[in-house]
């Protein structure tokens, strides 16, 4: 399958504090034909969403300043982003972690390390291709 233009014109906000993980995820998202904006923590994600629009958010859960759980609560609480798909991306793959992410307001869960196929599959569930 050709990875290019999986979901043309879709914009994804990548929230990841680890630079290596951020670069790897960006490369995968670009390979899927997506536009990516990357920020380093939850506070930057909240600020970015106040001034720009995205089709989905990939949210790391453990970050300095504001973690993904708190950022998701703030984003959901603004009343504007109730339908925005927020996908947890976390190295925590323990029992109950998925439920904790969903309870915080995230829509789905992707455990690190993930493959291009895993990323493609989760994004297909939440991004709607534009005609």
N, CA, C and O atoms as a GROMACS GRO file, in nm:
protein
  524
    1UNK      N    1   0.084  -0.119   0.000
    1UNK     CA    2   0.000   0.000   0.000
    1UNK      C    3   0.087   0.125   0.000
    1UNK      O    4   0.187   0.130   0.072
    2UNK      N    5   0.052   0.222  -0.078
    2UNK     CA    6   0.124   0.348  -0.083
    2UNK      C    7   0.087   0.431   0.039
    2UNK      O    8  -0.030   0.457   0.064
    3UNK      N    9   0.188   0.473   0.115
    3UNK     CA   10   0.162   0.550   0.236
    3UNK      C   11   0.127   0.695   0.206
    3UNK      O   12   0.062   0.761   0.287
    4UNK      N   13   0.171   0.745   0.092
    4UNK     CA   14   0.147   0.886   0.061
    4UNK      C   15  -0.002   0.915   0.050
    4UNK      O   16  -0.080   0.834  -0.001
    5UNK      N   17  -0.040   1.031   0.098
    5UNK     CA   18  -0.176   1.080   0.085
    5UNK      C   19  -0.281   0.988   0.147
    5UNK      O   20  -0.390   0.971   0.093
    6UNK      N   21  -0.246   0.928   0.260
    6UNK     CA   22  -0.342   0.847   0.334
    6UNK      C   23  -0.467   0.930   0.361
    6UNK      O   24  -0.580   0.885   0.336
    7UNK      N   25  -0.447   1.047   0.412
    7UNK     CA   26  -0.556   1.138   0.442
    7UNK      C   27  -0.512   1.278   0.401
    7UNK      O   28  -0.466   1.356   0.485
    8UNK      N   29  -0.524   1.311   0.274
    8UNK     CA   30  -0.472   1.439   0.226
    8UNK      C   31  -0.531   1.558   0.300
    8UNK      O   32  -0.649   1.559   0.337
    9UNK      N   33  -0.448   1.656   0.321
    9UNK     CA   34  -0.486   1.782   0.383
    9UNK      C   35  -0.522   1.770   0.530
    9UNK      O   36  -0.569   1.867   0.589
   10UNK      N   37  -0.503   1.655   0.591
   10UNK     CA   38  -0.529   1.642   0.734
   10UNK      C   39  -0.410   1.698   0.812
   10UNK      O   40  -0.294   1.677   0.775
   11UNK      N   41  -0.442   1.770   0.920
   11UNK     CA   42  -0.339   1.832   1.004
   11UNK      C   43  -0.342   1.765   1.141
   11UNK      O   44  -0.447   1.747   1.201
   12UNK      N   45  -0.223   1.729   1.188
   12UNK     CA   46  -0.210   1.662   1.316
   12UNK      C   47  -0.119   1.744   1.407
   12UNK      O   48  -0.012   1.789   1.366
   13UNK      N   49  -0.163   1.764   1.531
   13UNK     CA   50  -0.080   1.826   1.632
   13UNK      C   51  -0.013   1.713   1.710
   13UNK      O   52  -0.080   1.632   1.772
   14UNK      N   53   0.119   1.709   1.707
   14UNK     CA   54   0.198   1.609   1.777
   14UNK      C   55   0.252   1.672   1.905
   14UNK      O   56   0.324   1.771   1.900
   15UNK      N   57   0.216   1.613   2.018
   15UNK     CA   58   0.259   1.666   2.148
   15UNK      C   59   0.351   1.562   2.211
   15UNK      O   60   0.306   1.457   2.257
   16UNK      N   61   0.481   1.592   2.211
   16UNK     CA   62   0.582   1.494   2.255
   16UNK      C   63   0.704   1.569   2.307
   16UNK      O   64   0.760   1.653   2.236
   17UNK      N   65   0.747   1.540   2.430
   17UNK     CA   66   0.860   1.611   2.489
   17UNK      C   67   0.996   1.551   2.453
   17UNK      O   68   1.097   1.620   2.462
   18UNK      N   69   1.000   1.425   2.415
   18UNK     CA   70   1.126   1.360   2.379
   18UNK      C   71   1.157   1.389   2.232
   18UNK      O   72   1.080   1.352   2.143
   19UNK      N   73   1.270   1.456   2.207
   19UNK     CA   74   1.301   1.501   2.072
   19UNK      C   75   1.315   1.384   1.973
   19UNK      O   76   1.268   1.394   1.859
   20UNK      N   77   1.378   1.275   2.015
   20UNK     CA   78   1.392   1.160   1.926
   20UNK      C   79   1.255   1.101   1.891
   20UNK      O   80   1.227   1.074   1.774
   21UNK      N   81   1.170   1.081   1.991
   21UNK     CA   82   1.035   1.030   1.966
   21UNK      C   83   0.956   1.127   1.878
   21UNK      O   84   0.879   1.084   1.791
   22UNK      N   85   0.975   1.256   1.900
   22UNK     CA   86   0.905   1.358   1.820
   22UNK      C   87   0.946   1.347   1.674
   22UNK      O   88   0.861   1.349   1.585
   23UNK      N   89   1.076   1.336   1.648
   23UNK     CA   90   1.125   1.327   1.510
   23UNK      C   91   1.078   1.199   1.442
   23UNK      O   92   1.042   1.201   1.324
   24UNK      N   93   1.080   1.088   1.514
   24UNK     CA   94   1.034   0.961   1.457
   24UNK      C   95   0.886   0.968   1.421
   24UNK      O   96   0.846   0.926   1.313
   25UNK      N   97   0.805   1.019   1.512
   25UNK     CA   98   0.661   1.030   1.486
   25UNK      C   99   0.634   1.127   1.371
   25UNK      O  100   0.548   1.100   1.287
   26UNK      N  101   0.706   1.238   1.367
   26UNK     CA  102   0.689   1.333   1.256
   26UNK      C  103   0.718   1.266   1.123
   26UNK      O  104   0.642   1.282   1.028
   27UNK      N  105   0.826   1.191   1.116
   27UNK     CA  106   0.863   1.124   0.991
   27UNK      C  107   0.754   1.026   0.948
   27UNK      O  108   0.720   1.019   0.830
   28UNK      N  109   0.698   0.952   1.043
   28UNK     CA  110   0.590   0.859   1.010
   28UNK      C  111   0.467   0.933   0.961
   28UNK      O  112   0.404   0.892   0.863
   29UNK      N  113   0.431   1.041   1.027
   29UNK     CA  114   0.313   1.119   0.988
   29UNK      C  115   0.332   1.180   0.850
   29UNK      O  116   0.240   1.181   0.769
   30UNK      N  117   0.451   1.230   0.823
   30UNK     CA  118   0.479   1.285   0.690
   30UNK      C  119   0.469   1.175   0.585
   30UNK      O  120   0.416   1.197   0.476
   31UNK      N  121   0.520   1.057   0.619
   31UNK     CA  122   0.512   0.945   0.524
   31UNK      C  123   0.367   0.910   0.492
   31UNK      O  124   0.337   0.865   0.382
   32UNK      N  125   0.278   0.930   0.588
   32UNK     CA  126   0.136   0.905   0.566
   32UNK      C  127   0.068   1.021   0.493
   32UNK      O  128  -0.053   1.017   0.470
   33UNK      N  129   0.145   1.123   0.458
   33UNK     CA  130   0.091   1.235   0.381
   33UNK      C  131   0.020   1.340   0.464
   33UNK      O  132  -0.062   1.416   0.412
   34UNK      N  133   0.051   1.344   0.593
   34UNK     CA  134  -0.017   1.437   0.683
   34UNK      C  135   0.069   1.559   0.710
   34UNK      O  136   0.192   1.552   0.708
   35UNK      N  137   0.003   1.670   0.736
   35UNK     CA  138   0.072   1.791   0.780
   35UNK      C  139   0.086   1.782   0.931
   35UNK      O  140  -0.009   1.748   1.001
   36UNK      N  141   0.206   1.813   0.983
   36UNK     CA  142   0.234   1.795   1.125
   36UNK      C  143   0.287   1.924   1.186
   36UNK      O  144   0.374   1.990   1.128
   37UNK      N  145   0.234   1.958   1.303
   37UNK     CA  146   0.291   2.062   1.387
   37UNK      C  147   0.328   1.994   1.518
   37UNK      O  148   0.244   1.926   1.578
   38UNK      N  149   0.453   2.010   1.562
   38UNK     CA  150   0.498   1.944   1.685
   38UNK      C  151   0.524   2.048   1.794
   38UNK      O  152   0.579   2.155   1.770
   39UNK      N  153   0.481   2.012   1.916
   39UNK     CA  154   0.509   2.093   2.034
   39UNK      C  155   0.564   2.002   2.143
   39UNK      O  156   0.552   1.879   2.136
   40UNK      N  157   0.625   2.064   2.245
   40UNK     CA  158   0.700   1.988   2.344
   40UNK      C  159   0.626   1.949   2.471
   40UNK      O  160   0.674   1.864   2.546
   41UNK      N  161   0.509   2.008   2.497
   41UNK     CA  162   0.438   1.975   2.620
   41UNK      C  163   0.291   2.014   2.611
   41UNK      O  164   0.248   2.077   2.514
   42UNK      N  165   0.216   1.976   2.711
   42UNK     CA  166   0.073   2.000   2.712
   42UNK      C  167   0.036   2.148   2.711
   42UNK      O  168  -0.062   2.187   2.647
   43UNK      N  169   0.112   2.229   2.781
   43UNK     CA  170   0.083   2.374   2.783
   43UNK      C  171   0.095   2.432   2.642
   43UNK      O  172   0.010   2.512   2.601
   44UNK      N  173   0.199   2.392   2.569
   44UNK     CA  174   0.214   2.440   2.432
   44UNK      C  175   0.101   2.388   2.343
   44UNK      O  176   0.058   2.457   2.252
   45UNK      N  177   0.054   2.266   2.370
   45UNK     CA  178  -0.057   2.211   2.292
   45UNK      C  179  -0.182   2.294   2.312
   45UNK      O  180  -0.251   2.328   2.216
   46UNK      N  181  -0.212   2.327   2.437
   46UNK     CA  182  -0.331   2.409   2.467
   46UNK      C  183  -0.320   2.544   2.397
   46UNK      O  184  -0.416   2.590   2.335
   47UNK      N  185  -0.204   2.608   2.406
   47UNK     CA  186  -0.184   2.738   2.342
   47UNK      C  187  -0.196   2.729   2.190
   47UNK      O  188  -0.255   2.816   2.127
   48UNK      N  189  -0.140   2.624   2.132
   48UNK     CA  190  -0.145   2.606   1.986
   48UNK      C  191  -0.289   2.586   1.940
   48UNK      O  192  -0.328   2.641   1.837
   49UNK      N  193  -0.367   2.508   2.014
   49UNK     CA  194  -0.506   2.484   1.976
   49UNK      C  195  -0.594   2.608   1.992
   49UNK      O  196  -0.700   2.616   1.930
   50UNK      N  197  -0.552   2.704   2.071
   50UNK     CA  198  -0.627   2.830   2.085
   50UNK      C  199  -0.615   2.917   1.962
   50UNK      O  200  -0.700   3.001   1.936
   51UNK      N  201  -0.506   2.896   1.885
   51UNK     CA  202  -0.483   2.984   1.769
   51UNK      C  203  -0.482   2.913   1.634
   51UNK      O  204  -0.470   2.978   1.531
   52UNK      N  205  -0.495   2.780   1.635
   52UNK     CA  206  -0.486   2.706   1.509
   52UNK      C  207  -0.581   2.586   1.515
   52UNK      O  208  -0.624   2.545   1.623
   53UNK      N  209  -0.613   2.530   1.398
   53UNK     CA  210  -0.704   2.416   1.394
   53UNK      C  211  -0.632   2.291   1.344
   53UNK      O  212  -0.540   2.298   1.262
   54UNK      N  213  -0.676   2.178   1.395
   54UNK     CA  214  -0.617   2.049   1.360
   54UNK      C  215  -0.728   1.947   1.346
   54UNK      O  216  -0.838   1.964   1.398
   55UNK      N  217  -0.696   1.839   1.274
   55UNK     CA  218  -0.792   1.731   1.256
   55UNK      C  219  -0.777   1.624   1.364
   55UNK      O  220  -0.869   1.545   1.386
   56UNK      N  221  -0.661   1.620   1.431
   56UNK     CA  222  -0.638   1.524   1.538
   56UNK      C  223  -0.516   1.569   1.619
   56UNK      O  224  -0.435   1.650   1.574
   57UNK      N  225  -0.506   1.514   1.740
   57UNK     CA  226  -0.392   1.539   1.828
   57UNK      C  227  -0.336   1.404   1.871
   57UNK      O  228  -0.409   1.315   1.913
   58UNK      N  229  -0.204   1.390   1.859
   58UNK     CA  230  -0.133   1.276   1.918
   58UNK      C  231  -0.069   1.328   2.046
   58UNK      O  232   0.022   1.411   2.040
   59UNK      N  233  -0.116   1.281   2.161
   59UNK     CA  234  -0.081   1.339   2.290
   59UNK      C  235   0.001   1.242   2.375
   59UNK      O  236  -0.049   1.139   2.419
   60UNK      N  237   0.128   1.277   2.397
   60UNK     CA  238   0.208   1.202   2.493
   60UNK      C  239   0.145   1.224   2.630
   60UNK      O  240   0.089   1.330   2.657
   61UNK      N  241   0.153   1.125   2.716
   61UNK     CA  242   0.089   1.137   2.847
   61UNK      C  243   0.182   1.193   2.954
   61UNK      O  244   0.138   1.270   3.040
   62UNK      N  245   0.308   1.155   2.952
   62UNK     CA  246   0.404   1.197   3.055
   62UNK      C  247   0.496   1.305   3.000
   62UNK      O  248   0.587   1.276   2.922
   63UNK      N  249   0.472   1.430   3.041
   63UNK     CA  250   0.553   1.542   2.996
   63UNK      C  251   0.571   1.642   3.109
   63UNK      O  252   0.490   1.646   3.201
   64UNK      N  253   0.677   1.723   3.102
   64UNK     CA  254   0.694   1.829   3.201
   64UNK      C  255   0.596   1.944   3.176
   64UNK      O  256   0.532   1.950   3.072
   65UNK      N  257   0.586   2.032   3.271
   65UNK     CA  258   0.501   2.151   3.267
   65UNK      C  259   0.353   2.117   3.275
   65UNK      O  260   0.286   2.156   3.370
   66UNK      N  261   0.301   2.046   3.176
   66UNK     CA  262   0.161   2.001   3.178
   66UNK      C  263   0.156   1.867   3.106
   66UNK      O  264   0.189   1.859   2.988
   67UNK      N  265   0.116   1.763   3.178
   67UNK     CA  266   0.112   1.631   3.115
   67UNK      C  267  -0.008   1.619   3.022
   67UNK      O  268  -0.094   1.707   3.016
   68UNK      N  269  -0.012   1.508   2.949
   68UNK     CA  270  -0.118   1.488   2.851
   68UNK      C  271  -0.257   1.475   2.911
   68UNK      O  272  -0.355   1.513   2.848
   69UNK      N  273  -0.266   1.423   3.032
   69UNK     CA  274  -0.396   1.408   3.098
   69UNK      C  275  -0.455   1.546   3.130
   69UNK      O  276  -0.572   1.572   3.100
   70UNK      N  277  -0.373   1.632   3.191
   70UNK     CA  278  -0.420   1.767   3.225
   70UNK      C  279  -0.449   1.848   3.099
   70UNK      O  280  -0.550   1.918   3.091
   71UNK      N  281  -0.361   1.838   3.000
   71UNK     CA  282  -0.382   1.911   2.874
   71UNK      C  283  -0.513   1.869   2.810
   71UNK      O  284  -0.587   1.954   2.759
   72UNK      N  285  -0.542   1.741   2.810
   72UNK     CA  286  -0.667   1.692   2.750
   72UNK      C  287  -0.787   1.747   2.826
   72UNK      O  288  -0.886   1.787   2.764
   73UNK      N  289  -0.780   1.748   2.958
   73UNK     CA  290  -0.892   1.805   3.037
   73UNK      C  291  -0.914   1.952   3.004
   73UNK      O  292  -1.028   1.996   2.991
   74UNK      N  293  -0.805   2.028   2.990
   74UNK     CA  294  -0.817   2.170   2.955
   74UNK      C  295  -0.875   2.186   2.815
   74UNK      O  296  -0.964   2.268   2.794
   75UNK      N  297  -0.826   2.108   2.720
   75UNK     CA  298  -0.874   2.115   2.582
   75UNK      C  299  -1.022   2.079   2.576
   75UNK      O  300  -1.100   2.147   2.508
   76UNK      N  301  -1.062   1.975   2.643
   76UNK     CA  302  -1.203   1.933   2.643
   76UNK      C  303  -1.290   2.036   2.714
   76UNK      O  304  -1.406   2.055   2.677
   77UNK      N  305  -1.235   2.102   2.814
   77UNK     CA  306  -1.312   2.198   2.892
   77UNK      C  307  -1.338   2.331   2.824
   77UNK      O  308  -1.418   2.410   2.873
   78UNK      N  309  -1.273   2.356   2.711
   78UNK     CA  310  -1.291   2.486   2.645
   78UNK      C  311  -1.420   2.495   2.566
   78UNK      O  312  -1.459   2.604   2.524
   79UNK      N  313  -1.487   2.382   2.545
   79UNK     CA  314  -1.613   2.383   2.472
   79UNK      C  315  -1.598   2.388   2.321
   79UNK      O  316  -1.695   2.364   2.249
   80UNK      N  317  -1.480   2.418   2.271
   80UNK     CA  318  -1.455   2.430   2.128
   80UNK      C  319  -1.408   2.297   2.069
   80UNK      O  320  -1.438   2.266   1.953
   81UNK      N  321  -1.336   2.221   2.145
   81UNK     CA  322  -1.269   2.101   2.094
   81UNK      C  323  -1.330   1.972   2.145
   81UNK      O  324  -1.259   1.872   2.161
   82UNK      N  325  -1.458   1.970   2.169
   82UNK     CA  326  -1.524   1.850   2.222
   82UNK      C  327  -1.514   1.732   2.125
   82UNK      O  328  -1.507   1.617   2.169
   83UNK      N  329  -1.514   1.760   1.995
   83UNK     CA  330  -1.514   1.652   1.896
   83UNK      C  331  -1.375   1.624   1.839
   83UNK      O  332  -1.359   1.534   1.756
   84UNK      N  333  -1.274   1.700   1.880
   84UNK     CA  334  -1.139   1.682   1.828
   84UNK      C  335  -1.082   1.548   1.874
   84UNK      O  336  -1.074   1.524   1.995
   85UNK      N  337  -1.042   1.461   1.781
   85UNK     CA  338  -0.983   1.334   1.822
   85UNK      C  339  -0.847   1.356   1.891
   85UNK      O  340  -0.756   1.414   1.833
   86UNK      N  341  -0.837   1.309   2.014
   86UNK     CA  342  -0.711   1.314   2.089
   86UNK      C  343  -0.670   1.170   2.115
   86UNK      O  344  -0.743   1.094   2.179
   87UNK      N  345  -0.554   1.134   2.063
   87UNK     CA  346  -0.504   0.996   2.073
   87UNK      C  347  -0.386   0.995   2.169
   87UNK      O  348  -0.285   1.061   2.145
   88UNK      N  349  -0.399   0.920   2.277
   88UNK     CA  350  -0.291   0.906   2.374
   88UNK      C  351  -0.177   0.829   2.310
   88UNK      O  352  -0.198   0.727   2.244
   89UNK      N  353  -0.056   0.879   2.329
   89UNK     CA  354   0.063   0.809   2.283
   89UNK      C  355   0.153   0.798   2.406
   89UNK      O  356   0.207   0.898   2.454
   90UNK      N  357   0.169   0.676   2.455
   90UNK     CA  358   0.240   0.660   2.581
   90UNK      C  359   0.321   0.533   2.588
   90UNK      O  360   0.287   0.431   2.527
   91UNK      N  361   0.429   0.541   2.663
   91UNK     CA  362   0.511   0.422   2.688
   91UNK      C  363   0.450   0.336   2.797
   91UNK      O  364   0.493   0.222   2.817
   92UNK      N  365   0.351   0.388   2.866
   92UNK     CA  366   0.284   0.311   2.971
   92UNK      C  367   0.190   0.212   2.907
   92UNK      O  368   0.087   0.249   2.852
   93UNK      N  369   0.225   0.085   2.914
   93UNK     CA  370   0.142  -0.018   2.855
   93UNK      C  371   0.094  -0.114   2.963
   93UNK      O  372   0.089  -0.235   2.943
   94UNK      N  373   0.060  -0.058   3.076
   94UNK     CA  374   0.015  -0.138   3.190
   94UNK      C  375  -0.137  -0.152   3.186
   94UNK      O  376  -0.207  -0.073   3.122
   95UNK      N  377  -0.186  -0.252   3.254
   95UNK     CA  378  -0.331  -0.270   3.265
   95UNK      C  379  -0.391  -0.146   3.327
   95UNK      O  380  -0.341  -0.095   3.427
   96UNK      N  381  -0.498  -0.096   3.269
   96UNK     CA  382  -0.566   0.022   3.321
   96UNK      C  383  -0.523   0.152   3.258
   96UNK      O  384  -0.592   0.253   3.272
   97UNK      N  385  -0.410   0.154   3.188
   97UNK     CA  386  -0.362   0.279   3.128
   97UNK      C  387  -0.456   0.328   3.018
   97UNK      O  388  -0.484   0.448   3.008
   98UNK      N  389  -0.504   0.236   2.935
   98UNK     CA  390  -0.598   0.274   2.829
   98UNK      C  391  -0.723   0.337   2.891
   98UNK      O  392  -0.770   0.441   2.844
   99UNK      N  393  -0.775   0.276   2.994
   99UNK     CA  394  -0.895   0.328   3.060
   99UNK      C  395  -0.869   0.465   3.121
   99UNK      O  396  -0.956   0.553   3.116
  100UNK      N  397  -0.750   0.484   3.179
  100UNK     CA  398  -0.716   0.614   3.237
  100UNK      C  399  -0.712   0.722   3.129
  100UNK      O  400  -0.758   0.834   3.151
  101UNK      N  401  -0.657   0.689   3.012
  101UNK     CA  402  -0.652   0.784   2.901
  101UNK      C  403  -0.793   0.819   2.853
  101UNK      O  404  -0.824   0.936   2.831
  102UNK      N  405  -0.877   0.719   2.837
  102UNK     CA  406  -1.014   0.743   2.793
  102UNK      C  407  -1.092   0.824   2.897
  102UNK      O  408  -1.171   0.911   2.861
  103UNK      N  409  -1.069   0.796   3.024
  103UNK     CA  410  -1.137   0.870   3.131
  103UNK      C  411  -1.095   1.017   3.133
  103UNK      O  412  -1.173   1.102   3.175
  104UNK      N  413  -0.973   1.046   3.089
  104UNK     CA  414  -0.924   1.184   3.085
  104UNK      C  415  -0.982   1.261   2.967
  104UNK      O  416  -0.967   1.383   2.959
  105UNK      N  417  -1.050   1.190   2.874
  105UNK     CA  418  -1.110   1.258   2.760
  105UNK      C  419  -1.044   1.227   2.628
  105UNK      O  420  -1.082   1.282   2.525
  106UNK      N  421  -0.945   1.139   2.629
  106UNK     CA  422  -0.881   1.100   2.504
  106UNK      C  423  -0.971   0.999   2.433
  106UNK      O  424  -1.047   0.927   2.497
  107UNK      N  425  -0.960   0.994   2.301
  107UNK     CA  426  -1.046   0.907   2.222
  107UNK      C  427  -0.989   0.768   2.198
  107UNK      O  428  -1.064   0.672   2.180
  108UNK      N  429  -0.856   0.757   2.198
  108UNK     CA  430  -0.794   0.630   2.165
  108UNK      C  431  -0.657   0.627   2.230
  108UNK      O  432  -0.616   0.722   2.297
  109UNK      N  433  -0.586   0.516   2.209
  109UNK     CA  434  -0.463   0.488   2.281
  109UNK      C  435  -0.365   0.418   2.188
  109UNK      O  436  -0.402   0.322   2.120
  110UNK      N  437  -0.242   0.466   2.183
  110UNK     CA  438  -0.137   0.406   2.101
  110UNK      C  439  -0.014   0.391   2.190
  110UNK      O  440   0.042   0.490   2.236
  111UNK      N  441   0.029   0.266   2.214
  111UNK     CA  442   0.143   0.240   2.300
  111UNK      C  443   0.274   0.252   2.224
  111UNK      O  444   0.284   0.208   2.109
  112UNK      N  445   0.374   0.312   2.289
  112UNK     CA  446   0.509   0.321   2.232
  112UNK      C  447   0.583   0.193   2.269
  112UNK      O  448   0.558   0.137   2.376
  113UNK      N  449   0.672   0.147   2.186
  113UNK     CA  450   0.696   0.196   2.050
  113UNK      C  451   0.588   0.145   1.956
  113UNK      O  452   0.537   0.033   1.972
  114UNK      N  453   0.554   0.227   1.858
  114UNK     CA  454   0.452   0.186   1.761
  114UNK      C  455   0.512   0.184   1.622
  114UNK      O  456   0.613   0.248   1.594
  115UNK      N  457   0.447   0.109   1.536
  115UNK     CA  458   0.492   0.098   1.397
  115UNK      C  459   0.411   0.192   1.308
  115UNK      O  460   0.310   0.248   1.351
  116UNK      N  461   0.456   0.208   1.186
  116UNK     CA  462   0.382   0.288   1.089
  116UNK      C  463   0.242   0.231   1.068
  116UNK      O  464   0.145   0.306   1.059
  117UNK      N  465   0.231   0.100   1.060
  117UNK     CA  466   0.099   0.036   1.041
  117UNK      C  467   0.006   0.064   1.159
  117UNK      O  468  -0.112   0.091   1.140
  118UNK      N  469   0.059   0.059   1.281
  118UNK     CA  470  -0.023   0.086   1.400
  118UNK      C  471  -0.072   0.231   1.398
  118UNK      O  472  -0.188   0.259   1.429
  119UNK      N  473   0.018   0.323   1.362
  119UNK     CA  474  -0.018   0.464   1.355
  119UNK      C  475  -0.124   0.487   1.248
  119UNK      O  476  -0.222   0.558   1.270
  120UNK      N  477  -0.104   0.426   1.131
  120UNK     CA  478  -0.200   0.438   1.022
  120UNK      C  479  -0.338   0.388   1.066
  120UNK      O  480  -0.439   0.453   1.040
  121UNK      N  481  -0.341   0.273   1.134
  121UNK     CA  482  -0.468   0.214   1.176
  121UNK      C  483  -0.544   0.304   1.273
  121UNK      O  484  -0.665   0.321   1.260
  122UNK      N  485  -0.474   0.360   1.370
  122UNK     CA  486  -0.543   0.444   1.467
  122UNK      C  487  -0.592   0.574   1.402
  122UNK      O  488  -0.700   0.622   1.434
  123UNK      N  489  -0.512   0.630   1.313
  123UNK     CA  490  -0.555   0.754   1.246
  123UNK      C  491  -0.673   0.729   1.152
  123UNK      O  492  -0.759   0.816   1.138
  124UNK      N  493  -0.678   0.616   1.089
  124UNK     CA  494  -0.791   0.583   1.002
  124UNK      C  495  -0.922   0.579   1.081
  124UNK      O  496  -1.028   0.610   1.027
  125UNK      N  497  -0.915   0.542   1.207
  125UNK     CA  498  -1.037   0.538   1.289
  125UNK      C  499  -1.090   0.677   1.318
  125UNK      O  500  -1.209   0.694   1.342
  126UNK      N  501  -1.002   0.778   1.317
  126UNK     CA  502  -1.043   0.910   1.366
  126UNK      C  503  -1.040   1.022   1.263
  126UNK      O  504  -1.112   1.120   1.278
  127UNK      N  505  -0.961   1.010   1.159
  127UNK     CA  506  -0.953   1.115   1.059
  127UNK      C  507  -1.048   1.084   0.943
  127UNK      O  508  -1.055   0.970   0.895
  128UNK      N  509  -1.119   1.184   0.900
  128UNK     CA  510  -1.212   1.169   0.790
  128UNK      C  511  -1.147   1.230   0.666
  128UNK      O  512  -1.119   1.350   0.664
  129UNK      N  513  -1.124   1.150   0.562
  129UNK     CA  514  -1.062   1.205   0.441
  129UNK      C  515  -1.147   1.317   0.380
  129UNK      O  516  -1.270   1.311   0.378
  130UNK      N  517  -1.077   1.417   0.332
  130UNK     CA  518  -1.146   1.527   0.264
  130UNK      C  519  -1.157   1.493   0.117
  130UNK      O  520  -1.065   1.435   0.060
  131UNK      N  521  -1.270   1.529   0.053
  131UNK     CA  522  -1.288   1.496  -0.089
  131UNK      C  523  -1.192   1.577  -0.176
  131UNK      O  524  -1.192   1.562  -0.299
   0.00000   0.00000   0.00000
